[in-house]
Amino acid sequence: MSKINFDKLSYREIEQRYIDNNIQGQYRFRNAEEVKDVFGWDFRSIRGMKELSEADEELAEKLICNYLNGWGLGQRHEQRPMSIKKESKWFKVTFKDNGYSYLYFNGSIG
């Protein structure tokens, strides 16, 4: 898939990418594959993901999708995860802009 500059796409063009990939209704990601289909990047390959157990990888995938779903369609592509680290009650996820969030195992975000 060629790299797409989402900053140059209109809201309608971004929305159409979700529709084309059969992510309709509330445009909520259910898994990493849907994120990859829309944005062209796969957060399952970020630094630190391979160090997680299979169960933690599955939980991290759900939590990252939940995090992305909390953003509007025009901003989600800017929230690209770059690394993940498991801590006591959360995953610390660092993003492309060097910001980070704590994704708690219970689904909350800090």
CORQUI-V865721 format. One record per residue. N is the residue number from 1. RES is the residue in one letter. PHI is phi as a letter, one per 20 degrees, with the letter a starting at -180 (999 if undefined). PSI is psi as a letter, one per 20 degrees, with the letter a starting at -180 (NA if undefined). D_CENTER is the distance of its C-alpha to the mean C-alpha in Angstrom with 2 decimals. Layout:
BEGIN
N RES PHI PSI D_CENTER
N RES PHI PSI D_CENTER
END
This chain:
BEGIN
1 M 999 p 17.56
2 S f q 18.69
3 K f p 16.65
4 I d p 16.23
5 N e n 16.83
6 F f h 14.89
7 D f h 17.05
8 K e i 20.01
9 L e q 18.91
10 S f r 20.25
11 Y g g 18.43
12 R f h 20.25
13 E f h 19.17
14 I f g 15.44
15 E g h 16.29
16 Q f h 18.26
17 R f h 15.43
18 Y f g 13.97
19 I f g 17.59
20 D f h 18.32
21 N d j 15.63
22 N l k 17.06
23 I d n 14.27
24 Q d a 16.84
25 G m d 18.12
26 Q e j 15.60
27 Y l l 12.90
28 R e p 10.66
29 F f p 8.15
30 R d h 10.00
31 N b r 8.63
32 A f h 6.99
33 E f h 10.00
34 E f h 9.41
35 V f g 6.28
36 K f g 8.83
37 D f h 11.58
38 V e g 10.60
39 F e h 9.34
40 G n j 11.24
41 W c q 9.16
42 D d o 8.46
43 F f i 6.59
44 R f i 9.38
45 S d j 11.78
46 I f q 10.93
47 R g p 14.06
48 G n h 14.99
49 M f h 13.18
50 K f h 16.54
51 E f i 18.43
52 L e q 16.95
53 S f r 18.96
54 E g g 17.93
55 A f g 17.73
56 D f h 15.57
57 E f g 13.15
58 E f g 13.04
59 L f g 12.67
60 A f g 9.87
61 E f g 7.90
62 K f g 9.00
63 L f h 8.45
64 I f g 4.80
65 C f g 4.80
66 N g g 7.70
67 Y f g 6.68
68 L f h 4.82
69 N f i 7.93
70 G f i 10.08
71 W d q 10.09
72 G f r 12.43
73 L g h 12.03
74 G f i 13.60
75 Q d i 11.36
76 R g g 7.70
77 H f h 8.25
78 E f i 9.73
79 Q e l 6.97
80 R f o 6.34
81 P f p 6.51
82 M d h 10.05
83 S b r 11.57
84 I b q 11.84
85 K b p 15.18
86 K e p 16.57
87 E c a 19.10
88 S f g 21.55
89 K c j 19.65
90 W b r 16.06
91 F d p 13.46
92 K e o 13.51
93 V d p 10.30
94 T d p 11.42
95 F d r 9.82
96 K g h 11.55
97 D e j 13.96
98 N m j 15.02
99 G f r 14.12
100 Y b r 12.78
101 S c q 12.16
102 Y e p 13.58
103 L d o 11.76
104 Y f q 15.01
105 F g h 15.83
106 N e j 17.23
107 G o i 14.04
108 S e r 14.99
109 I c p 13.39
110 G c NA 15.68
END
